[in-house]
């Protein structure tokens, strides 16, 4: 069957990874659930090597879209290091990103393996989907300020960094929880969204680099085309997802994504009951 062919599975999972890594609907939840729903059991697309290929694709997507931001941040960071003091917004933002990355890095180092082993149940995934959905709706509904990104403080950046650490749980969504936290702290959607994406870049890069050695294993030499399909599909769909969300959230709320998450959670619970 075409629907169960390995290249098709790699293509679909790459597209899903690219879209859901950046749309606030949880990539880990979708990558766990979709193979179960369709009965895809091929071991190649359920390996760490394939997962690294997908994450490398999304890393390329976010660096591709924000390359100008990262160029300015790099300049600001090295100015700060060279002069041993923070003199401008870019230097301050680069420092905030470095510090706010630490909570997720520590959580990943200490808890990632345990979470991967214990929180892959569809029932457990449905709970974060629901909880974060209501947080997103509440953050949009409550009155708040509309601070630009230049108003970002160290305490707020660290709080968003701790929120990012929660994204280790399937169903939370890295972009969902960090954008929502930014809204709770009074930042406008564009500021919350931009900091969310910039903050996610080191986390995605770290995950890819940590397991980079797996890309040179025997399996990828034998099945390199499958990994290439996953890599390119996640990179292209990831770029399109970022571009869409950056435009969409300038004029619209997170509510449509919250509703999707609630529908997905209801579908999961119904599927469990019928199964």
Secondary structure, 3 states (H helix, E strand, C coil): CHHHCHHHHHHHHHHHHHHHHHCCCCHHHHHHHHHHHHCCCCHHHHCHHHHHHHHHHHHHHHHHHCHHHHHHHHHHHHHHHHHCCCCCHHHHHHHHHHHHHHHHHHHHHHHHHHHHHHCCCHHHHHHHHHHHHHHHHHHHHCCCCCECHHHCCHHHHHHHHHHHHHHHCCCCCHHHHHHHHHHHCCECHHHHHHHHHHHHHHHHHHHHHHCHHHHHCHHHHHCHHHHHHHHHHHHHHHHHHHHHHHHHHHHCCCHHHHHHHHHHHHHHHHHHHHC
